[in-house]
Amino acid sequence: MCDLSAFRYIYWSEYGYIEGAEMDGENRRTVADLSYWAGSYDARGLALDVKTNRIYFVSYYLERLLYIDLDSAGHNQVNLLLEDSVVLYSPRGVALDDQFVYWNEFWTENVYRINKTAFDGRLDVVASGFYSPRGMAIKQGNPSQDCEFIYS
């Protein structure tokens, strides 16, 4: 049987907030207030990293790749991973693997990746030439036959 205990919560973004709730909709809460001095962060392309207990996302308006550490004792501070007005001019989707965070960029029509725990100056273009890229997902390994995965 597939262990789904790590998937107890669902997370979503609204303008200025990231919220979460249990899978049945109970215990809804604000995970992070994304208020910013000139308005609000816009959280697009949420990606949950179960291993590090972080939510990664991009801000279209602020041209940033950000994350929230869910282990921060309820403080849920927004942390900056990368700010770049070219490779984050019009970001859309975010996806993760064990080492990297990936995002697609509408304006440059590329998929980029950087180290997900600390930006070391290395930025890779892993795919290019897309017209209007939106969301994305990463498939890793071979899931057990007992697990059913739904992709959107």
OpenMM code with the backbone's topology and positions (N, CA, C; nanometers):
from openmm import Vec3, app, unit

residues = "MET CYS ASP LEU SER ALA PHE ARG TYR ILE TYR TRP SER GLU TYR GLY TYR ILE GLU GLY ALA GLU MET ASP GLY GLU ASN ARG ARG THR VAL ALA ASP LEU SER TYR TRP ALA GLY SER TYR ASP ALA ARG GLY LEU ALA LEU ASP VAL LYS THR ASN ARG ILE TYR PHE VAL SER TYR TYR LEU GLU ARG LEU LEU TYR ILE ASP LEU ASP SER ALA GLY HIS ASN GLN VAL ASN LEU LEU LEU GLU ASP SER VAL VAL LEU TYR SER PRO ARG GLY VAL ALA LEU ASP ASP GLN PHE VAL TYR TRP ASN GLU PHE TRP THR GLU ASN VAL TYR ARG ILE ASN LYS THR ALA PHE ASP GLY ARG LEU ASP VAL VAL ALA SER GLY PHE TYR SER PRO ARG GLY MET ALA ILE LYS GLN GLY ASN PRO SER GLN ASP CYS GLU PHE ILE TYR SER".split()
positions = [
    Vec3(0.0845, -0.1179, 0.0000),
    Vec3(0.0000, 0.0000, 0.0000),
    Vec3(0.0887, 0.1238, 0.0000),
    Vec3(0.0457, 0.2262, -0.0677),
    Vec3(0.1197, 0.3512, -0.0787),
    Vec3(0.0970, 0.4344, 0.0479),
    Vec3(0.2046, 0.4836, 0.1085),
    Vec3(0.1942, 0.5662, 0.2285),
    Vec3(0.1685, 0.7110, 0.1877),
    Vec3(0.0501, 0.7605, 0.2141),
    Vec3(0.0144, 0.8971, 0.1793),
    Vec3(0.0182, 0.9913, 0.2993),
    Vec3(0.0822, 0.9513, 0.4084),
    Vec3(0.0844, 1.0347, 0.5288),
    Vec3(0.1556, 1.1675, 0.5055),
    Vec3(0.2498, 1.1724, 0.4113),
    Vec3(0.3202, 1.2978, 0.3830),
    Vec3(0.2303, 1.3964, 0.3093),
    Vec3(0.1152, 1.3513, 0.2584),
    Vec3(0.0275, 1.4363, 0.1804),
    Vec3(-0.0960, 1.4763, 0.2603),
    Vec3(-0.0747, 1.5168, 0.3847),
    Vec3(-0.1854, 1.5524, 0.4728),
    Vec3(-0.2463, 1.6873, 0.4395),
    Vec3(-0.1713, 1.7769, 0.3804),
    Vec3(-0.2166, 1.9132, 0.3576),
    Vec3(-0.2167, 1.9464, 0.2096),
    Vec3(-0.3032, 2.0405, 0.1770),
    Vec3(-0.3046, 2.0984, 0.0437),
    Vec3(-0.2711, 2.2463, 0.0605),
    Vec3(-0.1934, 2.2989, -0.0305),
    Vec3(-0.1529, 2.4397, -0.0256),
    Vec3(-0.1968, 2.5079, -0.1541),
    Vec3(-0.2316, 2.6356, -0.1440),
    Vec3(-0.2685, 2.7145, -0.2600),
    Vec3(-0.2326, 2.8595, -0.2330),
    Vec3(-0.2316, 2.9378, -0.3401),
    Vec3(-0.1999, 3.0797, -0.3244),
    Vec3(-0.3197, 3.1638, -0.3649),
    Vec3(-0.3331, 3.2732, -0.2951),
    Vec3(-0.4258, 3.3791, -0.3293),
    Vec3(-0.3411, 3.5042, -0.3314),
    Vec3(-0.3900, 3.6103, -0.3927),
    Vec3(-0.3103, 3.7313, -0.4002),
    Vec3(-0.2731, 3.7787, -0.2594),
    Vec3(-0.1450, 3.7746, -0.2303),
    Vec3(-0.0961, 3.8222, -0.1016),
    Vec3(-0.0859, 3.7168, 0.0072),
    Vec3(-0.1278, 3.5922, -0.0206),
    Vec3(-0.1264, 3.4878, 0.0820),
    Vec3(-0.0957, 3.3513, 0.0223),
    Vec3(-0.0377, 3.2657, 0.1035),
    Vec3(-0.0345, 3.1228, 0.0763),
    Vec3(-0.1124, 3.0603, 0.1904),
    Vec3(-0.2089, 2.9773, 0.1549),
    Vec3(-0.2935, 2.9133, 0.2548),
    Vec3(-0.2811, 2.7628, 0.2447),
    Vec3(-0.3277, 2.6955, 0.3482),
    Vec3(-0.3263, 2.5506, 0.3494),
    Vec3(-0.4409, 2.4969, 0.4325),
    Vec3(-0.4695, 2.3690, 0.4131),
    Vec3(-0.5740, 2.3014, 0.4886),
    Vec3(-0.5489, 2.1519, 0.4807),
    Vec3(-0.6141, 2.0797, 0.5695),
    Vec3(-0.6085, 1.9345, 0.5592),
    Vec3(-0.6830, 1.8937, 0.4329),
    Vec3(-0.6597, 1.7748, 0.3860),
    Vec3(-0.7157, 1.7310, 0.2586),
    Vec3(-0.8683, 1.7288, 0.2555),
    Vec3(-0.9319, 1.7276, 0.3702),
    Vec3(-1.0778, 1.7324, 0.3741),
    Vec3(-1.1297, 1.8762, 0.3874),
    Vec3(-1.0393, 1.9741, 0.3843),
    Vec3(-1.0779, 2.1144, 0.3938),
    Vec3(-1.0812, 2.1690, 0.5347),
    Vec3(-1.0623, 2.0822, 0.6333),
    Vec3(-1.0645, 2.1259, 0.7731),
    Vec3(-0.9338, 2.1975, 0.8087),
    Vec3(-0.9393, 2.2765, 0.9147),
    Vec3(-0.8240, 2.3465, 0.9710),
    Vec3(-0.7522, 2.4339, 0.8685),
    Vec3(-0.8300, 2.5100, 0.7959),
    Vec3(-0.7732, 2.6050, 0.7000),
    Vec3(-0.6939, 2.7102, 0.7756),
    Vec3(-0.5775, 2.7450, 0.7197),
    Vec3(-0.4934, 2.8447, 0.7863),
    Vec3(-0.4106, 2.9214, 0.6843),
    Vec3(-0.3694, 3.0396, 0.7233),
    Vec3(-0.2768, 3.1170, 0.6421),
    Vec3(-0.1368, 3.0661, 0.6723),
    Vec3(-0.0698, 3.0159, 0.5713),
    Vec3(0.0667, 2.9650, 0.5865),
    Vec3(0.1645, 3.0809, 0.5858),
    Vec3(0.1410, 3.1769, 0.4974),
    Vec3(0.2290, 3.2939, 0.4913),
    Vec3(0.1510, 3.4142, 0.4403),
    Vec3(0.1678, 3.5249, 0.5095),
    Vec3(0.1178, 3.6532, 0.4634),
    Vec3(0.2302, 3.7121, 0.3795),
    Vec3(0.2064, 3.7299, 0.2523),
    Vec3(0.3116, 3.7729, 0.1604),
    Vec3(0.3158, 3.9236, 0.1431),
    Vec3(0.2668, 3.9971, 0.2416),
    Vec3(0.2667, 4.1428, 0.2337),
    Vec3(0.4075, 4.1956, 0.2106),
    Vec3(0.4158, 4.2928, 0.1283),
    Vec3(0.5420, 4.3537, 0.0884),
    Vec3(0.5232, 4.5037, 0.0974),
    Vec3(0.6283, 4.5796, 0.1169),
    Vec3(0.6141, 4.7227, 0.1406),
    Vec3(0.5397, 4.7950, 0.0287),
    Vec3(0.5481, 4.7472, -0.0956),
    Vec3(0.4822, 4.8156, -0.2065),
    Vec3(0.3596, 4.7404, -0.2566),
    Vec3(0.3080, 4.6507, -0.1787),
    Vec3(0.1927, 4.5721, -0.2217),
    Vec3(0.2016, 4.4332, -0.1638),
    Vec3(0.1963, 4.3326, -0.2475),
    Vec3(0.2043, 4.1943, -0.2011),
    Vec3(0.2841, 4.1104, -0.2985),
    Vec3(0.3469, 4.0078, -0.2440),
    Vec3(0.4063, 3.9069, -0.3311),
    Vec3(0.2922, 3.8338, -0.4002),
    Vec3(0.3150, 3.7954, -0.5205),
    Vec3(0.2220, 3.7075, -0.5895),
    Vec3(0.2900, 3.5714, -0.5961),
    Vec3(0.2258, 3.4707, -0.5489),
    Vec3(0.2850, 3.3363, -0.5441),
    Vec3(0.2314, 3.2545, -0.6599),
    Vec3(0.3192, 3.2217, -0.7531),
    Vec3(0.2809, 3.1404, -0.8687),
    Vec3(0.3630, 3.0130, -0.8694),
    Vec3(0.3034, 2.9075, -0.9215),
    Vec3(0.3766, 2.7828, -0.9408),
    Vec3(0.4226, 2.7179, -0.8115),
    Vec3(0.3380, 2.7102, -0.7104),
    Vec3(0.3777, 2.6493, -0.5839),
    Vec3(0.4309, 2.5081, -0.6049),
    Vec3(0.5423, 2.4776, -0.5390),
    Vec3(0.5999, 2.3430, -0.5423),
    Vec3(0.6410, 2.3070, -0.4010),
    Vec3(0.5894, 2.1971, -0.3495),
    Vec3(0.6173, 2.1534, -0.2132),
    Vec3(0.7325, 2.0533, -0.2140),
    Vec3(0.8346, 2.0827, -0.1350),
    Vec3(0.9469, 1.9905, -0.1169),
    Vec3(0.9257, 1.9196, 0.0162),
    Vec3(0.8807, 1.7963, 0.0113),
    Vec3(0.8481, 1.7206, 0.1316),
    Vec3(0.9734, 1.6939, 0.2152),
    Vec3(1.0868, 1.6680, 0.1512),
    Vec3(1.2104, 1.6359, 0.2240),
    Vec3(1.2609, 1.7529, 0.3073),
    Vec3(1.2573, 1.8733, 0.2519),
    Vec3(1.3067, 1.9898, 0.3260),
    Vec3(1.1944, 2.0677, 0.3932),
    Vec3(1.0694, 2.0295, 0.3663),
    Vec3(0.9516, 2.0959, 0.4218),
    Vec3(0.9477, 2.2442, 0.3836),
    Vec3(0.9709, 2.2680, 0.2547),
    Vec3(0.9664, 2.4034, 0.2008),
    Vec3(0.8645, 2.4114, 0.0878),
    Vec3(0.8082, 2.5305, 0.0713),
    Vec3(0.7266, 2.5614, -0.0444),
    Vec3(0.8045, 2.6619, -0.1278),
    Vec3(0.8327, 2.6259, -0.2529),
    Vec3(0.8993, 2.7150, -0.3471),
    Vec3(0.7940, 2.7775, -0.4378),
    Vec3(0.8186, 2.9020, -0.4799),
    Vec3(0.7279, 2.9690, -0.5721),
    Vec3(0.7996, 3.0846, -0.6393),
    Vec3(0.7380, 3.1359, -0.7459),
    Vec3(0.7936, 3.2516, -0.8148),
    Vec3(0.6990, 3.3690, -0.7992),
    Vec3(0.7568, 3.4879, -0.8042),
    Vec3(0.6789, 3.6109, -0.8024),
    Vec3(0.6936, 3.6771, -0.9384),
    Vec3(0.5832, 3.6856, -1.0086),
    Vec3(0.5803, 3.7497, -1.1398),
    Vec3(0.6119, 3.8988, -1.1276),
    Vec3(0.5515, 3.9647, -1.0317),
    Vec3(0.5669, 4.1095, -1.0191),
    Vec3(0.7013, 4.1514, -0.9619),
    Vec3(0.7573, 4.0728, -0.8741),
    Vec3(0.8851, 4.1087, -0.8121),
    Vec3(1.0050, 4.0435, -0.8792),
    Vec3(0.9814, 3.9564, -0.9782),
    Vec3(1.0887, 3.8899, -1.0537),
    Vec3(1.1832, 3.8152, -0.9599),
    Vec3(1.1235, 3.7277, -0.8760),
    Vec3(1.2004, 3.6551, -0.7750),
    Vec3(1.1583, 3.5091, -0.7674),
    Vec3(1.2546, 3.4263, -0.7275),
    Vec3(1.2300, 3.2874, -0.6899),
    Vec3(1.2428, 3.2835, -0.5388),
    Vec3(1.1379, 3.2384, -0.4725),
    Vec3(1.1281, 3.2473, -0.3269),
    Vec3(1.0926, 3.1125, -0.2674),
    Vec3(1.1098, 3.1012, -0.1358),
    Vec3(1.0639, 2.9817, -0.0662),
    Vec3(1.0251, 3.0169, 0.0763),
    Vec3(0.9420, 2.9299, 0.1320),
    Vec3(0.9010, 2.9405, 0.2725),
    Vec3(0.9423, 2.8120, 0.3408),
    Vec3(1.0127, 2.8231, 0.4523),
    Vec3(1.0511, 2.7079, 0.5324),
    Vec3(0.9367, 2.6796, 0.6301),
    Vec3(0.8670, 2.5695, 0.6087),
    Vec3(0.7512, 2.5376, 0.6926),
    Vec3(0.7904, 2.4905, 0.8320),
    Vec3(0.9190, 2.4678, 0.8566),
    Vec3(0.9675, 2.4272, 0.9887),
    Vec3(1.0073, 2.5448, 1.0761),
    Vec3(0.9760, 2.6656, 1.0351),
    Vec3(1.0236, 2.7841, 1.1064),
    Vec3(0.9341, 2.8232, 1.2239),
    Vec3(0.8829, 2.7250, 1.2945),
    Vec3(0.8059, 2.7458, 1.4183),
    Vec3(0.6913, 2.8442, 1.4012),
    Vec3(0.6191, 2.8337, 1.2902),
    Vec3(0.5018, 2.9178, 1.2699),
    Vec3(0.5303, 3.0555, 1.2139),
    Vec3(0.6570, 3.0915, 1.1971),
    Vec3(0.6897, 3.2252, 1.1470),
    Vec3(0.6748, 3.2335, 0.9949),
    Vec3(0.7079, 3.1254, 0.9267),
    Vec3(0.6889, 3.1131, 0.7821),
    Vec3(0.7347, 3.2363, 0.7043),
    Vec3(0.8564, 3.2770, 0.7290),
    Vec3(0.9154, 3.3913, 0.6618),
    Vec3(0.9457, 3.3565, 0.5163),
    Vec3(0.9224, 3.4523, 0.4282),
    Vec3(0.9547, 3.4357, 0.2873),
    Vec3(1.1044, 3.4586, 0.2702),
    Vec3(1.1715, 3.3644, 0.2020),
    Vec3(1.3149, 3.3721, 0.1796),
    Vec3(1.3444, 3.3847, 0.0312),
    Vec3(1.4414, 3.4669, -0.0023),
    Vec3(1.4801, 3.4902, -0.1404),
    Vec3(1.5857, 3.3893, -0.1824),
    Vec3(1.5627, 3.3212, -0.2950),
    Vec3(1.6626, 3.2319, -0.3522),
    Vec3(1.7308, 3.2979, -0.4714),
    Vec3(1.6542, 3.3694, -0.5544),
    Vec3(1.7115, 3.4367, -0.6711),
    Vec3(1.6239, 3.5542, -0.7112),
    Vec3(1.6887, 3.6652, -0.7449),
    Vec3(1.6201, 3.7811, -0.8014),
    Vec3(1.6933, 3.8166, -0.9301),
    Vec3(1.6213, 3.8175, -1.0424),
    Vec3(1.6835, 3.8445, -1.1712),
    Vec3(1.5751, 3.8900, -1.2676),
    Vec3(1.5890, 4.0097, -1.3224),
    Vec3(1.4846, 4.0657, -1.4078),
    Vec3(1.4835, 4.0074, -1.5486),
    Vec3(1.5812, 3.9226, -1.5839),
    Vec3(1.5798, 3.8582, -1.7148),
    Vec3(1.5224, 3.7179, -1.7053),
    Vec3(1.5791, 3.6341, -1.6206),
    Vec3(1.5341, 3.4947, -1.6120),
    Vec3(1.4099, 3.4783, -1.5252),
    Vec3(1.3671, 3.5854, -1.4595),
    Vec3(1.2435, 3.5835, -1.3821),
    Vec3(1.1527, 3.7003, -1.4226),
    Vec3(1.1611, 3.7401, -1.5491),
    Vec3(1.0810, 3.8515, -1.5978),
    Vec3(0.9323, 3.8155, -1.6028),
    Vec3(0.9042, 3.6933, -1.6411),
    Vec3(0.7654, 3.6482, -1.6510),
    Vec3(0.7572, 3.4991, -1.6155),
    Vec3(0.7922, 3.4641, -1.4915),
    Vec3(0.7968, 3.3224, -1.4530),
    Vec3(0.6572, 3.2638, -1.4376),
    Vec3(0.6477, 3.1326, -1.4583),
    Vec3(0.5187, 3.0660, -1.4497),
    Vec3(0.5237, 2.9477, -1.3544),
    Vec3(0.5647, 2.8310, -1.4040),
    Vec3(0.5600, 2.7079, -1.3256),
    Vec3(0.6888, 2.6818, -1.2502),
    Vec3(0.6782, 2.6017, -1.1437),
    Vec3(0.7927, 2.5613, -1.0618),
    Vec3(0.7833, 2.4114, -1.0390),
    Vec3(0.8979, 2.3446, -1.0435),
    Vec3(0.9047, 2.2010, -1.0149),
    Vec3(1.0359, 2.1735, -0.9423),
    Vec3(1.0430, 2.0605, -0.8731),
    Vec3(1.1591, 2.0266, -0.7908),
    Vec3(1.2051, 1.8846, -0.8165),
    Vec3(1.3343, 1.8623, -0.7948),
    Vec3(1.3853, 1.7272, -0.7788),
    Vec3(1.4710, 1.7291, -0.6527),
    Vec3(1.5534, 1.6294, -0.6323),
    Vec3(1.6307, 1.6224, -0.5081),
    Vec3(1.7323, 1.7347, -0.4925),
    Vec3(1.7810, 1.7887, -0.6025),
    Vec3(1.8890, 1.8870, -0.5964),
    Vec3(1.8523, 2.0256, -0.6481),
    Vec3(1.7610, 2.0330, -0.7432),
    Vec3(1.7360, 2.1588, -0.8121),
    Vec3(1.5908, 2.2038, -0.8027),
    Vec3(1.5736, 2.3361, -0.8199),
    Vec3(1.4427, 2.3945, -0.8418),
    Vec3(1.4422, 2.4437, -0.9866),
    Vec3(1.3345, 2.4122, -1.0574),
    Vec3(1.3185, 2.4474, -1.1979),
    Vec3(1.2026, 2.5441, -1.2108),
    Vec3(1.2112, 2.6331, -1.3083),
    Vec3(1.0969, 2.7178, -1.3394),
    Vec3(1.0984, 2.7481, -1.4882),
    Vec3(0.9802, 2.7774, -1.5414),
    Vec3(0.9755, 2.8162, -1.6811),
    Vec3(0.9462, 2.9646, -1.6905),
    Vec3(0.9998, 3.0222, -1.7961),
    Vec3(0.9958, 3.1662, -1.8157),
    Vec3(0.9261, 3.1964, -1.9486),
    Vec3(0.8179, 3.2697, -1.9416),
    Vec3(0.7386, 3.3027, -2.0591),
    Vec3(0.8164, 3.3896, -2.1576),
    Vec3(0.8825, 3.4924, -2.1100),
    Vec3(0.9477, 3.5909, -2.1963),
    Vec3(1.0668, 3.5314, -2.2704),
    Vec3(1.1538, 3.4585, -2.2012),
    Vec3(1.2718, 3.4005, -2.2666),
    Vec3(1.2419, 3.2640, -2.3276),
    Vec3(1.1246, 3.2067, -2.2970),
    Vec3(1.0810, 3.0763, -2.3479),
    Vec3(1.1765, 2.9636, -2.3095),
    Vec3(1.2304, 2.9711, -2.1871),
    Vec3(1.3262, 2.8723, -2.1368),
    Vec3(1.2758, 2.8059, -2.0091),
    Vec3(1.3357, 2.6912, -1.9790),
    Vec3(1.3235, 2.6282, -1.8479),
    Vec3(1.4611, 2.6387, -1.7829),
    Vec3(1.4653, 2.6953, -1.6634),
    Vec3(1.5897, 2.7165, -1.5896),
    Vec3(1.5948, 2.6263, -1.4678),
    Vec3(1.7168, 2.6102, -1.4129),
    Vec3(1.7304, 2.5407, -1.2853),
    Vec3(1.8480, 2.5990, -1.2085),
    Vec3(1.8330, 2.5967, -1.0761),
    Vec3(1.9419, 2.6315, -0.9847),
    Vec3(1.9354, 2.5366, -0.8659),
    Vec3(2.0429, 2.5343, -0.7884),
    Vec3(2.0474, 2.4545, -0.6662),
    Vec3(1.9380, 2.5041, -0.5734),
    Vec3(1.8608, 2.4121, -0.5176),
    Vec3(1.7432, 2.4536, -0.4396),
    Vec3(1.7737, 2.4924, -0.2960),
    Vec3(1.8910, 2.4620, -0.2460),
    Vec3(1.9192, 2.4980, -0.1069),
    Vec3(1.9983, 2.6265, -0.0933),
    Vec3(2.0779, 2.6622, -0.1930),
    Vec3(2.1537, 2.7868, -0.1886),
    Vec3(2.1996, 2.8201, -0.3292),
    Vec3(2.1769, 2.9433, -0.3717),
    Vec3(2.2201, 2.9819, -0.5047),
    Vec3(2.3713, 2.9996, -0.5034),
    Vec3(2.4403, 2.9178, -0.5823),
    Vec3(2.5868, 2.9200, -0.5868),
    Vec3(2.6400, 2.9939, -0.7088),
    Vec3(2.5545, 3.0681, -0.7776),
    Vec3(2.5948, 3.1423, -0.8957),
    Vec3(2.5739, 3.0668, -1.0252),
    Vec3(2.5435, 2.9375, -1.0158),
    Vec3(2.5233, 2.8566, -1.1353),
    Vec3(2.3747, 2.8546, -1.1722),
    Vec3(2.3481, 2.8946, -1.2941),
    Vec3(2.2132, 2.8952, -1.3483),
    Vec3(2.2175, 2.8199, -1.4807),
    Vec3(2.1390, 2.7145, -1.4926),
    Vec3(2.1384, 2.6327, -1.6134),
    Vec3(2.0099, 2.6527, -1.6907),
    Vec3(2.0216, 2.6579, -1.8240),
    Vec3(1.9064, 2.6504, -1.9125),
    Vec3(1.8959, 2.5035, -1.9515),
    Vec3(1.7884, 2.4372, -1.9105),
    Vec3(1.7750, 2.2936, -1.9371),
    Vec3(1.6858, 2.2639, -2.0576),
    Vec3(1.6085, 2.3605, -2.1014),
    Vec3(1.5259, 2.3454, -2.2208),
    Vec3(1.4929, 2.4853, -2.2718),
    Vec3(1.4737, 2.4972, -2.4032),
    Vec3(1.4438, 2.6294, -2.4590),
    Vec3(1.3575, 2.6161, -2.5830),
    Vec3(1.3072, 2.7309, -2.6284),
    Vec3(1.2299, 2.7351, -2.7510),
    Vec3(1.0827, 2.7036, -2.7351),
    Vec3(1.0275, 2.7272, -2.6167),
    Vec3(0.8852, 2.7017, -2.5939),
    Vec3(0.8058, 2.8283, -2.6179),
    Vec3(0.6879, 2.8130, -2.6714),
    Vec3(0.5997, 2.9272, -2.6848),
    Vec3(0.5003, 2.9235, -2.5696),
    Vec3(0.5031, 3.0237, -2.4872),
    Vec3(0.4097, 3.0400, -2.3768),
    Vec3(0.4088, 2.9234, -2.2780),
    Vec3(0.5265, 2.8868, -2.2215),
    Vec3(0.5280, 2.7784, -2.1224),
    Vec3(0.4492, 2.8181, -1.9977),
    Vec3(0.3825, 2.7218, -1.9378),
    Vec3(0.3003, 2.7473, -1.8191),
    Vec3(0.3465, 2.6592, -1.7039),
    Vec3(0.2719, 2.5565, -1.6703),
    Vec3(0.3080, 2.4681, -1.5606),
    Vec3(0.4044, 2.3600, -1.6050),
    Vec3(0.4569, 2.2846, -1.5084),
    Vec3(0.5426, 2.1713, -1.5401),
    Vec3(0.5480, 2.0779, -1.4212),
    Vec3(0.5910, 1.9548, -1.4461),
    Vec3(0.6047, 1.8535, -1.3417),
    Vec3(0.7271, 1.7692, -1.3735),
    Vec3(0.7844, 1.7093, -1.2725),
    Vec3(0.9011, 1.6230, -1.2878),
    Vec3(0.8631, 1.4837, -1.2424),
    Vec3(0.8974, 1.3853, -1.3232),
    Vec3(0.8776, 1.2454, -1.2858),
    Vec3(1.0142, 1.1887, -1.2503),
    Vec3(1.0234, 1.1299, -1.1322),
    Vec3(1.1484, 1.0708, -1.0857),
    Vec3(1.1272, 0.9232, -1.0580),
    Vec3(1.2227, 0.8419, -1.0986),
    Vec3(1.2216, 0.7005, -1.0632),
    Vec3(1.0989, 0.6268, -1.1128),
    Vec3(1.0754, 0.5099, -1.0555),
    Vec3(0.9605, 0.4265, -1.0877),
    Vec3(0.8744, 0.4098, -0.9641),
    Vec3(0.7572, 0.4733, -0.9613),
    Vec3(0.6705, 0.4586, -0.8448),
    Vec3(0.6230, 0.3145, -0.8285),
    Vec3(0.5942, 0.2788, -0.7063),
    Vec3(0.5424, 0.1457, -0.6746),
    Vec3(0.4111, 0.1229, -0.7479),
    Vec3(0.3834, -0.0012, -0.7820),
    Vec3(0.2572, -0.0363, -0.8463),
    Vec3(0.1387, -0.0087, -0.7544),
    Vec3(0.1637, 0.0018, -0.6230),
    Vec3(0.0555, 0.0246, -0.5281),
    Vec3(0.0164, 0.1722, -0.5164),
    Vec3(0.0944, 0.2609, -0.5774),
    Vec3(0.0664, 0.4026, -0.5694),
    Vec3(0.0032, 0.4519, -0.6993),
    Vec3(-0.0945, 0.5366, -0.6858),
    Vec3(-0.1567, 0.5969, -0.8025),
    Vec3(-0.1250, 0.7460, -0.7994),
    Vec3(-0.0723, 0.7987, -0.9079),
    Vec3(-0.0352, 0.9377, -0.9148),
    Vec3(-0.1242, 1.0086, -1.0148),
    Vec3(-0.1685, 1.1272, -0.9792),
    Vec3(-0.2518, 1.2059, -1.0666),
    Vec3(-0.1734, 1.3316, -1.1033),
    Vec3(-0.1579, 1.3568, -1.2310),
    Vec3(-0.0856, 1.4724, -1.2797),
    Vec3(-0.1845, 1.5720, -1.3370),
    Vec3(-0.1580, 1.6989, -1.3118),
    Vec3(-0.2460, 1.8016, -1.3702),
    Vec3(-0.1659, 1.8954, -1.4557),
] * unit.nanometer
topology = app.Topology()
chain = topology.addChain("A")
for resn in residues:
    res = topology.addResidue(resn, chain)
    for name in ("N", "CA", "C"):
        topology.addAtom(name, app.Element.getBySymbol(name[0]), res)
